[in-house]
């Protein structure tokens, strides 16, 4: 795990070097007054997509807690790429901050490994105690962004009973997907116009985006993964 953290640290540094650099500025941060989407924040004024109430400006003290400069060097939230959810909403990875994350990379047209990864993710969800599961967010990242449009991801989520609030599917760009895969040490390669070979890795991150645990393989014993998730949730709630 220590070696993996060094790899992720190095990958994040590379990603930062190639990303567009913008000057840090004091910008207002907005959030739904009803917290419909948990701790998710917005960079501009508007209304909540759930309850339609006007977004409120956070206090400076609160806004500082979600500022990018508070993140560690190895947090995945340092990645600045834009993604689209299965609902078509544009987000950054930093918008997922605040919950323990369980993430995996798949593609929806896969007929071999991915259905088993989906089953593994659902099995993990079932083993999280009911009093803790609301503090866990399950994220499926597509390695085939050209095929896996938000509409396709939404249909896939519904077909696999993964359309609850605790599930999010992400479509990126070819470059952002490759960047994210490198950070997770996930290897993938397109072998035909519709097929990919890829690593089978489920990753667990703490609410600050730090890698805590990785599970590699299909249908493997997930006891260590469940333990890592539960201990991370309890630690963040203490």
N, C-alpha and C positions, 0 to 999 in steps of 0.2 A: 504493500500500500504506500510506503514511503517513496519508493521508486516511481509509482504512478503519480503521486503528488508532484514530484519533480518534473515529470513529463508534462503534466497539466500546467504547472507554473511556466515552463518554457514555452508551451504552446500559446498560453495567454499573452505572454510578452510579445511573441511574434505577431499575434493577432492585433495587439495594440499598436505595434509599429506600422502595420499596413493599413490600419483604419484611418479614416479622416480625423484629424486632430482639430478640435474646436476649443476656443478659450472658455474657461470656466466662468460662469456669470451667475449672479444671484437671480434666479428665476422663481416665480411663484409656482407652487405645487398645489394641485387641486385633488379633492377626493369626495366621493359620495357621502353626504351627511348620514345616510342610513347604512353605510358600509356594505352595500349589496354585493360587492366583489372583494370583500375582505380589505386588505391593506393596499389594494391597487391604487396607484396615483396617476394623474394626468398632467401634462405640461401646459395645457391651455384650458380656458374656461369652456363650459358647455353644460350638458345635462347627462345624468346617469342613463346608460342604455337599458337598465333594468327598471328602476322606479320612476325615471324621467324627471327627478328633482334636480335643481341646479346644483352643480358641483360647488363645493366650498373651498376657500383658500385655507391651506393648513398653516398653523403657526410656524414661525421660523424654527422653533425648537423641534417640532415634529418633522418639518421638512428636512432638517439636517439629518435625521435618522435614516432617511431614504436616499441621501445624497450618494452619488457614485464614489466620491472620495473617501467615504467611510468603509468601503469594501476592501477586503484583503486582496493581495496580488493574485491569489489563486482562485478567486471567486469567478464562476461562470457569468456572473452579472456584469463583469467588465466588458463582455462582448457587446458591441453596439449595433449589431445587425437588426433589421426589422423582419418580423415574422407575421404570418396571418393565421389566425385560429380557424377551426372548422366553421365558425360563424362569420368569417370574413373580417374579423376585427384585427387591425394592425397593432402589434405589441412588440416590445423589446423583452429580452429575457429578464431584465430587471423588474418587469411587471409581475413576475412570478415570485418575487421575494416575499418572505414572511411565513411560508409553510415548508415543511419537509417535502422534498421533491423526489419522486421515483420516476426516472426517465429511461426511455428506450427508443432506438432508431429502427424503423420498419418501413415497408412500403405496402400499400393496400392491395396490389395485384399479386403479391407473393402467395404462392400456393404450398410452400415447403416450410421454411423455418418460421416465418412471421406468424402464422396462425398459432404456433406453439408458444411464441413469445407473448402473443396476446393472451393466451391461456395462462401463462406464467404470471403476467401482470394481474389478471383477474384473481388468480389464486392468492397472490400477495395481498390484494385488497381485502379478500375475505378473511384473512388471518389477522388483520389489524383490529384490535379491540374497538368496539363501537364508540367508546368514550374518547378515542384518540383519532379515529379515521377522518374526522373533519379537519384535522390539522395536517393532513397528508394530501398532496396534489400529485396526480398521476399524469405524466406528459408523454405523448407519443409523437416523435419527430420523424417526418417522412424523409427518406433518402431519394425520393423520386418526385421532386417538386413540380415537374412538368405535367405529370399525370395526376398527382394527388392535389387537386385543387381544393379550396375550402368546401365546395359542394360535394366532392367525392369523399373528403374526410368526414363530413357530416353524415353522409349516407353510411359510411363504414362504421362510424361510432354507433349509429342507431342499430345497424345490423348485428353488432357485437355487444349490445346492451352496455355501451360505454359512453353514454350521452348525459350522464349526471354531472353536477357541478364540480365534482372532484376530478373529472377527466378533461384534459385539453389536448387537442391535436394541432400540430404546427406544420405549416408549409413555409419554407424559406426560399432562397434562390440557390442555384447550384453552388455559388461561392460561399454563401453563409452556411449551407449544409455541410460542405467540405470542411470549413473552418471549425464548426461545432464538432464534427466527427473526429477531427484531429485532437481537439481538446479532450475528448472522452477516450481517445485511443481506439476508436471504432474504425475498422477497415471495411471499405465497400468498393465494389467495382461493377460497372455495367457490363454484362456479358452478352446480352441480346437487347433489342429495342425495348423489351418489356421485362427483362429479368436482371437481377443483381445478385452477386455473391456478397456476403457481408458478415461481420462479427455478430455474435449473439450475446450482447452485454446489457444488463440492467444496472443502472447507476442510481445511487442514493446520495442526495445532497442535503445539507442542513439549510435552515431558512436564510442563511447568508450566502448560499451558493457554493459552499465548500464541499468537495467530494468526501463522503464518509465511507462508502462501501461500494463494491462492484460484484455482481453475480454474473459469471460467465457460463454459457452452455444452455441447453434446452432441457426443460423438465427436471432440473437438478434440485437437490434438497435446498429449500429456501429458508431454513431455520436461521442461519446467520444474517440473512437479509432482513427477515422480520425483526430479529433482535436489534439490528442496527437502526431500523426505522423507529421502533418503539423507544429505544434509548435516546434517539435524537429528538423525538417529539417531547419526551418528558424533560429533557435537558432544556429545550427552548421554552417550555412552559413554566419552568421553575423560577 
